[in-house]
Amino acid sequence: MKMKPVKVSLLFLIFLSSQTVHSWKKDEFRNCNQTPFCKRARSRKPGACNLIAHDVSISDGELTAKLISKAPHDQDHDQIKPLTLSLSVYQDGIMRLKIDEDPSLDPPKKRFQVPDVVISEFETKKLWLQRASTEKINGDDGSLSSVVYLSDGYEAVLRHDPFEVYVRAKTGNQRLISLNSHGLFDFEQLRVKKEDEDWEERFRGHTDARPYGPQSISFDVSFYGSDFVYGIPEHATSFALKPTRGPGVEESEPYRLFNLDVFEYVHDSPFGIYGSIPFMVSHGKSGKSSGFFWLNAAEMQIDVLGNGWDAEDGILMPTGQSRIDTFWMSEAGIVDTFFFVGPGPKDIVKQYMSVTGLPAMPQLFATAYHQCRWNYRDEEDVEHVDSKFDEYDIPYDVLWLDIEHTDGKRYFTWDKLLFPHPDEMQRKLVAKGRHMVTIVDPHIKRDDSFHLHKEATQSGYYVKDATGKDYDGWCWPGSSSYPDMLNPDIRSWWGEKFSYENYIGSTPSLHIWNDMNEPSVFNGPEVTMPRDALHVGGVEHRELHNAYGYYFHMATADGLVKRGDGKDRPFVLSRAFFAGSQRYGAVWTGDNSADWDHLRVSVPMILTLGLTGMSFSGADVGGFFGNPEPELLLRWYQLGAYYPFFRGHAHQDTKRREPWLFGERNAELMRDAIRVRYTLLPYFYTLFREANVSGVPVVRPLWMEFPSDEAAFSNDEAFMVGNSLLVQGIYNERAKHASVYLPGKEFWYDLRTGTAYKGGKIHKLEVSEESIPAFQRAGTIVPRIDRFRRSSTQMVHDPYTLVIALNSSQAAEGELYLDDGKSFDFKHGAYIHRLFVFSNGQLTSSNMASFSSLGRSRFSSDCIIERVILLGYTPGPKSALVEPGNQKAEIELGPLRPGGRGAAVVTIRKPDVRVADDWTIKIL
């Protein structure tokens, strides 16, 4: 009996080593043909749906109907029972369509509806419909349609026969988005199993019992006036989604949404990886956008249909509008869909956020540079790495510890030999303004001596297998079980584990990393939990799989808020995500590789995440797997400095790669790249606040700022940081030139040289090892802090520089947002928000804060503006008048870049006005 545990652990070690050595194996994961619901759905022909809308009426402020089968049912098949349809309308042009089984007809079980994603405030924005008009629409063969008000410019239409739902513009009746225009809608109803039926599914030695049988849903969605569609992360592929079916499409796999732990994922693939957000945005030459979101956490497959995909089927569609057709398939759940009318790209994002919630406002330190590795060995290693950053004058804010810091992969513990004094270790970092992050994964080691496992077992808190026993799977600790995070009580229990009393050795400067929360199960089907595992209320894992990591992220973030008595904002990084994850923290693109293709694909991945709500995202700088050459690592630091989440990370089998290990020159260049981020922290923090208020992402596609510029629609290599900066990476080894498209009609100023480049054209630029192409848009003002410190925390009292890039009207504007950088007091008015406007030779600072400070929290700052740089201003005047105070400030030629480097540009020196005050600086 003594030998058995040894044997198991040896097998486990062999298994783990095979996981770390081998790259992604395609055959470990199902394709569409191996996924029965996907294969069935794809075999359907346009026009196959024979449902019609019956008993259409207004009820409880919604348009309701029964969907019934038009054709008489075949005696050999089950009667198709009526489905319930409800169409509701919300402020700002949002339509919600729900279709489900009729509960009054006693289905075998209630179909799962994803809870705690739609925010409670959204329901308060419902517009109660009073009436629907009925009309006959050309081409409907006399069929009726019910029309209801959606917004001032749009109407929602339910066509009765054949059933179809669409949004149209009131003027011209042009369609915007439609569902079931091609008659591909299918809803597999739950039913009782017959004696001769085999509902089991098998894949690679795993059997899925499927006790409720086929229950998939599929339908077509069309976007009109559209030239490209984007979104539906997470895939390592182009930003504009490529057709997956139709003439000329070679590899016919749909975009898969199924959260999986994929070792060394391949780039340029529709294969789903760590997270899933079933939200798609369309955009067209008109400069207008529309959006569609399906709230469903089961596995989803989505086809983007190429032109001519339906040519053989003779389906006549409205002409005169460009259109992109898509086909959505899900294994389970209900139809709970949201149509967003825009019309602008930023409007779409705001509308989606009004449903799923706005991004959390991060603490200031979290927006700076993070240093991570699997693993920093012990306290001595931590101290050594920390001191080396200081020795080389490289700023950083956070040092991370991976799984090896724990006692035998038991989370909330420390290895007593390697980390005997964790609180003291954290306090040493805090003395320099730095923080620490430790990893806490969802798998709990099945060890009777581990208090967390004992508690979870005794309380019945684990996910159950299909037989009702605690589910037991393999992960880093070996035999593991997983808390049922669907249950709010279990999420609350989990959150309490982050208290200082429960997490011994943790301090207020310790923050959390949630990895492996797809959930990853090394011996499970497709390296995850079986679909027939059971959650609270008998919900099958297949129904909520894509949201498991979301609930885990939520529980962790809520736990950190509780830990600090609700005062401080949490920082939690999660690998898995779902719609709404933006409310709880940051995500990253997972286990990428140290190669140029992964550097390149990081940009469309981060753009897609931002477009679908996940503004706080980044990719592992240098690549997690493999050993980057110094040039690749440098180029990655130069690009990563502009990611919203900026972290260097590496696998335990790679060589150490801290910035000082590649020779003096490379250390200097990597330090310069990291310093770029620190210089721009005031601008980044202002953008994080914009995202927190409006949902508009920190890093955004060019077409979000230039929505009518067709050359920007499929640009994968460049991106905007806010509305002011354009950045393009260098994605090739030993590159001497880069072709950069600069949109718009105004000039763009090179961030390093101040050189002006005309907008609306491609520029072939010489590149050096020192930087990547980065430009400031004419007409903008960017705030900087030019003092070099060890960490962001040490910069909070430093003076500011304003960089003004003048447009053709010699005007510009920008913003600056400040608060205490850590607490929730900003929600009660404790912040400074300034608008800077330059026009007619005068710079003005005015208050943008929407809160009255009376009876509310206050935030003050004595920071001053020490320099104002003017790009595009002809030298001449020697002084400026500062009001109030009637003081003069000198104008001279000064360096563009911090540290006295860069081209000489017109500079107003030492106006010494406070950032918090109203003032003007007039050039004399």
N, C-alpha and C positions, 0 to 999 in steps of 0.2 A: 504493500500500500504506500510505502514511503516513496517509491519510484515514480508513481503516476504524476504528481505535480511537476516533477523534474521533466518528464517526457513532454507534458503539455507546454511547459515554458520553453523547452528547446524547439518544439514545433513552431511555437509562436515567434521565437527569435528568427528562425529560418524564414518564416512568412514575412516578418518585418524587413529583413534584409532584402528579400526579393522585391518588396515594395520600394525600397530606397534606391536599388540599383537599376531597375528596369524603367524605361520611359513608358509613356501612355500606350496601353494596348487596346486597340480598337475593338477587339473581339470580347473584351470584358463588359462592353456596354451594348445595349440593344439599339438597332437601327429601326426605321419605321416598319420595314417588312417583318421584323421580329417582335413588333409591338402590335398586337392584334387590333386594338381600337384605332390605331393610326392607319393600318393597312385597310381595315374596313372602310374608314372614312374616305380615304383617298380613292377607293374603288367606285365611289358614288359618282353618278353623272349629273351634270347640271339639269335642273328641272325635276329631279327625283322627289323633291318634297311635295307632298300633296295636302299639306295642312292649310286650312282656311280659318280666318278669324270670325268667331261667332259670338253672339250676345255682347256686342261692343257697347260699352256705356261708361259714364263717369261715376266713379264710386270713391268716396273718401279722398277727393281731390286728385284722383289718378284716372287715367284712361285704362279700363280693364277689358279683358276679353277672354274667351275660351278658344283654344286652338284645337280644332277637331279635324279628323281625316275626311277628305272630300270623297275618296274612293271607297266603295264598300269593301269591308275587310275580307280577307281570304279565310275560309273556314279552317284551313290548316294552321293558321297563325293566331296568336293572341290578339284580341281586340285592342286597338290603340286607344288608350283612355285619353280624355281631354286634358290638355295642359292649361295651366293658368298663366295669363299674361298681364303684367301691369306696366304702364308707362307713366313715369312721373317727371316733373320738370322742376328745375332749381334755378336760383339766381345765377346771373353771369353766363347764361347760355349753356346749361348742362342738362342733358336728358339721360334718365336712367331707365333701362329696360330689364325687367326680370321675367323669366319664364321657369316654371317649376311644375312638378307633379301636383295634382289636386289633392290636398290632404284629406278632403272629405271622401275621397274614393279609397281610402285606407291602403296606401302603398306599403310594401313590406317593411320599410324603414323611412325615416325622415332624411332627405338628402342634405348633405352638409353645406352650410352657408358660413363663409369665413368671418369669424367675429374679430372685433377689436382692430380692424384696419380702417374702416370708414370712421372719421372723427365725429364726435357727437354734435359739434357745431354745424356740420353739414346738414343734418336733418332740420335745423332751424331755418335753413335757406330754401325750404321747399315752397314752391308756388302752388297753391291749391287751385287746380283746374275747376272751372265752373261749367264749361260747356265744350263740346266738340262740334265742329261743322262737318257736314258730309258732302262729298263731291265725287263726281265721276271724272277720272283723269284719262286723257287721250291714251289709247293703246291698251286700256284695261278691259276692253270688251264689255263695257257697261258695268264692270265691277265697282263697288263703292270703296271709298277711302275716307277714314276719319282724320281730321286735321285739328291740331291743338296748337296754341301759342307756346313758343319756346323762349324767344327773346324779341326785342324790337325788330331785329332783321331776319329772324328765322322761325320756321314752323316745323313741328314734328308730324309725320304722316304715318298712319297705320293703314296699309292696303289690306283689304279683307280677303280677296281671292284672286291670285294666290297670295298667301300671307307674306308680307314684306314690311319692313320698318325703315324709314329714312328721314333725314333732316334735309330741308330745302331752304333756299333763300326766298324771302317773300317777293322780292322783285325779280321777275324773270323765271321764277320757279326752278332755278337751277339747283340740282342736288349737291349736297356736301359729303354726306356719309350715308351708306345704306347697309342693311343687313338682310340677307336672303334674296337679293336681287337675282341671283343665279339658281335659286331653288335647291341649294345644297344643305339646308337646315335638316338636322337629324337629332333626335333625342331618344336614346335607348332607355326605356322605362324599366324600373325595378319590378321584378316579378318573382313568383315562387318557382323554385327549381323543379323540373319534371324528372321522373325516375331515370330516364334514359339519357339525360343531359350530362355532359362533362364540362364544367365551367373552369376547371383548373388551368393555369398557365404555367409553363415550365421554361426556365432559361438557365443554362449552365449549372445544372444540378440543383437549382432552387425551384420549389413549387409554391405557387401562389394559389391559395384555396379559392379565392374569389367567391365567397359565400353568397353574395348578392348578384352575381352574374354580370353580364355586360351592362354598363350604365354610362356610356360615353355620350358626349354632345359635340356636334360640329356644325359649323355654319360659315357662309362666306360674308366678308365685309368689303365694301368698295369705297375708295376715297376718290372723290371727283376733283378736277382741277389740280391734280397732283402729279408730280414728276418723280418724286422720291418718297420712300418711307424709311423711318428710323425707329430706334428704340428696341423694345423686347429683350433687354439684357438677361443672361450674360453669355456672350459669345466672343471668341477671339477672332473677329472678322471686321470687314469694312464698316464704316459708319453708316453710309447709305446701304440699306439692305438689298442684297442681290436676289433676282428671281430664283426660286427653287424648283419651279415646274414650268413647262411650256417649251415652245420651239427653241432649240439651241442650248437648252440647259443640260449640261453633261451629268453632273452629280446631283441626283434628284433626292436629296435628303431635306426635310423641312428644318426650320429653326426649332430646336428642342428647348423647352423650358422644364428642366428637372434638376433640382439642386444635387450636385454630385461632387465628391472629392476626386478630382482628376489629377493624377501625377503627371507633371510635364505636359500640360495640354498643348495641342498643336494650334498654330495660328491659321487664319483664313479658313475657318471651319464653322458650319452652322451648329456644331455639337454644343449642347448646353453644359455649362460648368457650375460654379458655386451658388449662383443666385438667380432669381427669376422675378421679373416684373412684366406682367402681360399688358403693357401700355405701349401703343404705337402712335407715332406722330407722322403726319404726311405734310409735304410742303411742295409748292409749285411755282411756276414762273410768274404767277400773279402776285407773288410775295405773301400769299396767305397760307395758313396752316389749319389743320384739323386734327383731332385726336380720338382714340378709341381705347378703352380700358375694360378688360374682363376680370372681375374680382373672382378668382378661382385658384385654389392652391394645389389642385391635382396636377399630375403631369400634363403638359400641353405641348402640342406640335403645331407650328404655324408655317404655312406655305405662302410665299410671295409669288404671285402668278405672273409669268411673263406675258407680253403682248402676244395674242393669238392662241392662248392656252385653250380657249373655248370655241375656236373657229369651227370645229366639226359639229358643234352641238346646236348651232342655229339660234342661240338665245339672243334676242334683239335687245340692246341696251340703248339708253339715250345717247345721241351723238352730239358732236360739237364740243365736248369736254374731254380733256385728257383724264385718264382714270387709271388707278392701280387697284387691282383685285387681290384680295388675300383670303386665305382659308384657315380657319381656326378650329383645332381639334383638342378636346380634353377628355381624360379618362373618366372623370366623375364630376360631382358638384352640380351646380345649377347655372342657368344663364343669369348673370348679374352684371350687366354691362353699362358703361357710361360713354356717352357721345359728347365730345367737346367741340364747340364751333369756332373757337379762336376769336377774331380772325388772324391775329399776329402770333408768331412763335412764342413770344413771352406770355401772351394771353393763354395759350394752350397749357403751358407749364403752370401758370397760376390757377387755372381751372382744375387741373389734376390735383394740385396741392390742396385746393379747397375741399377735396374728397378725402385724401389720404394724410393730410397734415403737412405743416411746414418743416423744413430742416431745423434740427436743434442748433442753437448758437453754441459753438465750442468755446472752451477756455482758450485764452491767448496762447499759452504754451503749446497747445495741441496743433496750432497752425504753423509751428516752426519745424525744425529738423529733428527727426527721430533716428536713433542708432540701435539696430537690432541684429541679432544673430542666433541661430540655433547651434550652440548655446554659449553664452558667456559662462565660463566654467565655475567660478566661485567668487567670493567677495574680493579676493586679491585681483582677479581678472577684471572685475568691474572697476575697481579703483585704478588699475593700470590704464584701462581704456579711457576712463574719465580724465585722468591726468594728461594723457597724450593729446586729447583734444585741446587742452589748455596750452600744452607745450608748443603746439603748432598753430595756436591762435585760430582754431576752427570752432565756430559756435555750434552748440547743439543743445537741445532742451530735454530729451527723454532717452533713457537707456532701458532696453527691453530684456526680459528674461523669458526664455522658451521653456519647454516641458521639463528639462533636466534640473531645474531649480527645486523641484518638488521632492517630497519623500516618496519615491517609488511611484510616480505619476498619480499621487493622491492630491487632487487640487485643494487649495486653501492650506497647503502645508509647505514647509521648507526642508530641504536636505540639511540635516543638522551638522554634518561634517563640512559641507561646501558653503552653506550660508547660515552660520551659527548666530549671527547678529543682524538679522534683516532690517530691523528698525533703525539701528545705528547706520547701516549702509545707506538707507534712504535719507537719513538726516544729513549725511555728508554731501549728498547730491543737492539737497534743499539749500544748503549753505551757499551753493553757487547758483541758485535759482532754477535748479533742475528737478526733474520728476523721474519716476520709474513706472514701468508697466510690467505686469506679470500675466501669464497665460492661464485661463480657466476654461476648460473644454466641457462639453455636456456629458461625456461618458464618465461614469463613476465606477471606480475599481471595486469589483465584487470581492471584498475582503471583510470578513466578520469583525475584524479588529478595527476597521475604519469607521469612525463614528458617523460619517455622512452616509455611508452605505447602510449601516444598521438603522439609522433614522428613516431613510427613504424606504427600506424594506418593511419596517414595522408599520409605517404610516400608509403603505400601499401607493407610494408616489411614483413608481416606475411605469413606463409604457409596458403593456402586456403583449405577449405573443398571441397567435391565433387561438391557442388553447386556454388563454386566461392566466398563464403564469408570467412572472416577471421576465421580460425579454432580456436575453443574455447574448451579447455579441462581442466581437473582439475589436479592441482599439489599442491605443498606446499602453494602457496598464495591463493588457491581457483581457481576461474575462471582465466584461463591463455591462452596466445597465444604464438606462437613460431616463431622466425625469420627464414626466408627462407635462410639457410646458403649455399644452393647450388649456390646462386647468388653472384658472387665476389663483386659486389657493396655493397650488404648488409653485407658481411663479413668485408669489409673496414669500413662501417658505425659502425659496432659493435666494431671493433678495436679502433676506436676513443673514445669510451666510457671509455677507460682506461687511458686517458690523465689525468694529475693532475687537470686540469681545470674542467673536466667532473666528475671524480671520486673524489669528495670532501672528504678530510681526508685521501687520499692515499699518500704514500711517496715512494721513490725509493726502500725501503726495504720491500715493500708489494708485495706479489706474489699471484697467483690465482689457485683456485681449481675448475675445471669443473665437477660437479656431474650431475646425472639425465639426461645425454645427449644422451640416447639411441635413441629417447627421451622417458622419462618416462611420461606417462599420466595415472593418477590413474583410470579414468573412461573410458579409451580407450580399444579397443580389445586387449587382452593379455597385458594390462597395458602399451600400447604404442599408437602411432598415427595410425589412420585408413590407410589402404593401398591405398585407393582411394583419399586421400588428395592430393592436387596439389601444385607443386613447379614451379619455373620460367620455362617458355617455355612449360608448360603443362605436365611436367614430373610428373608421379604418384609417391607417396611416396613409393609404393612397389618396384619401380625400384632402389631407392637409399637409402632405409632404413638403411642398415648397415654402410653407410658412413656419415649419418647425424652428429653423434658425432665427427667424424673425421674433418668435415668442421668447426664445432663449436670450436674444439680444435685449429685448424689452425688459425681461426679468432682471438681467444684470445691471442695465442702466438704472432701473428703478431702485435696485439694491444700493447702488452708489449714492443716489440722491438721498435715500433713507439714512445711509451711513453718516452723511453730513447734515442730518436734521433738516433736509430740504433747502439748505443754503447754497451749496455749490453745484455747478453744472458737472455732470459726469463726463468722463471720456471712456468710451468703449469702442474698440475696433472689432468688427465682425467680418467673417469670411462669407457666410451665407446671408442672404437678404431676400426680402419680398417687398411688395408695395407697402409703404409706411415705415420702412426701416430708417428712412431719413430722420424720423423723430427721435431716434435713439443713439445716433453717433455716426461713426465713419465705417467705410468698407475699403477693401483693397482687391486687386485683381487676382490674388491667389498665387499659386506656385508656378510663376513664369520661369523662363530660362535665360541664361546669359548669352543671348545672340541678338543680332541686329534686327531680325524680323520681330522679335518680341519687344524690342525698344519701339519699333515703328507701330506695332498694333496696340501698344499701350494708349496711344492718343485716341483712336476711335473708341476703344473700350471706355476710357474715362469720359469722353464726350457723350457716349450713350448713357452712362450712369448718371451724369449731370442732367441730361434731358429728361430722364425718368425719375427725378427727385433726389438721387443720391449725389448731392453736391460735394460732400466731403469724401473724396475717393482718390486713390493713387495706385501706382504699381511699384513693386519692390525694385528699388534702384539697384542696378547691376545684374538683376535677374536672380531668382532664388536658387535655381539649379545651375551648376557649372561654374567655371572660372572665367570671368570676363577679362579680356585683354585690357591693358590700361586705357587705350583709346576708347573702347566701348564703355568702360566704367565712367570715364570722364564725360563722354557725350550724354550718358544717362544722368549723371549729376546735373549737367547743364540743362537738360530737359526737365528732370524731376524737380528742380527748384521752382518750377511753375505749376506742378501738380497741386491740387488742393491739399492732399495728404502726402507728405514728403518724408519717406522712410527708406533707409538702406537696410537690406535684410539678405541673409544667405543661409543655405543648407549646411548642416554639420559636416558633410563630406567635402565641402569646398575649402579652398585655402582662405586664410584670413584676408580681409580686403578693406580694412579701415583706410581712410584716405592717405595716411602717411606712409603706407607700405609699398608705394610704387615709385619711389624716388622723389627728390626734392621738387623738381619742376611739376610733376603730376600732383603732388601734395598742394603746391601753391595754386594750381589751376582748379582743383576740386574745392579748395578753400574759397576761392573766388566765386565759384558756382553757388556754394552754400551761403556765402555772404550776400549774393544777389537776393536770395529769399529773405534774409534778415533785414536788408535795406527796404524791401517792399512789404514788410509785415503790416505797416499801417494801412496800405492799400488792400492787402489780402483780408485783413480783419474787417475793413469796411465792406468788402464784398461778401464775407460770411454773414454780416448783418443784413445786407440786401437779400441774400438767399433766405435768411431766417424770417424776413418780413414779407417777401414777395414770391419766394420759390425759384426765382431766376438763378441759374447755376453760376458758381464762381468761374469755372472754366466752361466756355460755351462755343458752339460752332460759329464760323464766320457768318453764316446766313441768319443767325439769330440777331446779329447787329445789322446785317445788310440783306434783308429778306428778299429783295428783288434782284440780287446779283447772282445770275445763274452760274457764273464761274466758281462760286463758293459752295454750291449745293452738294458736290461730291468730293470736296477737299478733305482728305484724311490726314494730311501731314501738318497742317497749321491749325491754330485755335486762338480764340480770344480769351484773355484773362480780364474779366469784367468787360466794360465797353471801351477801355483805353489802350490795352496792350495786345499786340499780335505776336505770337511766338511760333517758330517752326523749328523742329529738331533737325539734327544731322543724322541720317539713318544709314549711311554707307561708310565703310572703312576708307580711310585716307582721302576723304572728300576734299576737293579743292574749290568747288563751286556749289552753289545751291540756287535753284530756281524758286523764287518766292512770289506768290500772287498777293498783291496788296489791294484790297477791295475799296470801293467808294471813289469819290471825286477829289477828296482832300489829300494833302500830303501825309506821309508817315515819317517819323524821325527815328533814326537808329539809336537804340538805347545807349550804346557805347560811344558813338562818334558824334551824334547830333545831326548827321547828314540827313537831308530831306529827300524822300523818294515819292514820286507821283503815284497816286492811287489809280485803280482801274486797269492795272497792267501787271505783267509778269516781269520781274527783275532777276537777271542772272547776276548773283553776287559772289564775290570771292569770300571764302570762309577760312578762318584760321583755327588753331587749337584753342584759342582763348575764349571763344563764345559761340553760341548758336544765333541765328537770325532772330532778333527781337526788336519791336518797334512800338513807339507811342503814337497814337492816332492824333492828328491835328484837331484841335477843338476840345482837348481834354486836359485835366489837371490831376497829377498823380502825387500823393503824399509819400514821403520817404523819411526814414531815420538813417542818418549816415555815420553814426558812431558805431564802432565795432565792439561788441561785448561778448561775454561767455554764453549768454542765454537771453531769450526774449524778456524774461522777468527783470533782468538788469537794465533793460532799455526803457522802462516805463517813464522815467523822468527826463529822458534825452530830448533835445530839441528836434524840430522837424524841418525838412526841406520840401518845398513845393516845386514840382517840375511842370511848367506851363507850356504846352505845345499849341502854338497859335494856328488857327485856321486862316482861310483866305480873307475872312472879315476881321482878322486880328483879334479874335475872341476865343474863349475857352471856358470850360467849367468842370468842376469835380467835387467830390465829397470826402469828408473824413468822419469816421465814427470811432468813439472812444467810450469805454466803460472800465469797470475795475478788473476786467479780464478773467474773472472766475466765478462770481456769484450770479444769482438770479435777480439781483436788485435792478438790473436794466429793465426788467419787465414792469417795474414800478416807477420808471422815469429816471433812474440813476444812470444817465449817460449824456454824452456830448455828441451832437450830430451837426456838422457844419457844412454849409454850401459855399464853395469858392467860385466866384464869377469874375472873369477878366474881360473887360470890353472898354472901348474908348480910352485905352491907356491907363485903366484903373482896375486894381484887384480889390474885390469886396468879399468880406466874410460875414455870413448871416446864419442865423439859427434855423435848423431844420427839425429840431426835436418837436415831436407832436404832443408830448406830455406837458401839462402845466406842472411846475415844480411845487406848487402849493400843496401841502399835506402829503407830499410824496417823498420817496428817497431822493437824495441828492448825490451827484457825483461831480467832483471838481478836479481840475488839473491846472498846474502852474507851468506846463510845458509851453515853450515859445516856438515861433517860426524863426529859424536862424538864417535861412537862405530862400530866395525865390529865384528860380532859374527860368529864363524865357527862351524857348526855342522858336525860331522863325521871327525873331524881333531884330530889327536893324540896329546895330550899336550906334550910339549918339549921345543920348541924355546921360548926365553924370550923377543925377540924384533923383530921389523920390520923396514925396511928402507922406508921412504916416499920420493918420488921424484915427481916434482922438490923440491929442498930445502935441500936435503941430511939430512933430519931430522929422528930421531929415535922415534918410538912409542912402548910403553910397551905391552907385551902380558901376560895376566894373566887369571885365571879362574874368570868369573864374572857371574851374574845372567842372565838367559835366558829371563825372562819376565820383563816388565817395573816395576818401583817402587822397584827394588832390590829384586824381588821374583823369585822363580823358581830354577831349577837345575843350578849348576855351569858348565859353558861351556867356551871353549877357546874364548877369547875376545881380540881384538886389541883395546886398550884404547887410546882415544884422538889423532887419526891421524890428526884431524883438517884440513882436505882437503875440499875445497869448492865444493859443488855439481855441480857448473856450469863449473868447470875446468877439463882439462885433467890431469891425475896423475896416478902414480902407487904406490902400497904398496907391498913391497916384504918381505916375511918372511925370516929372517936370520937363 
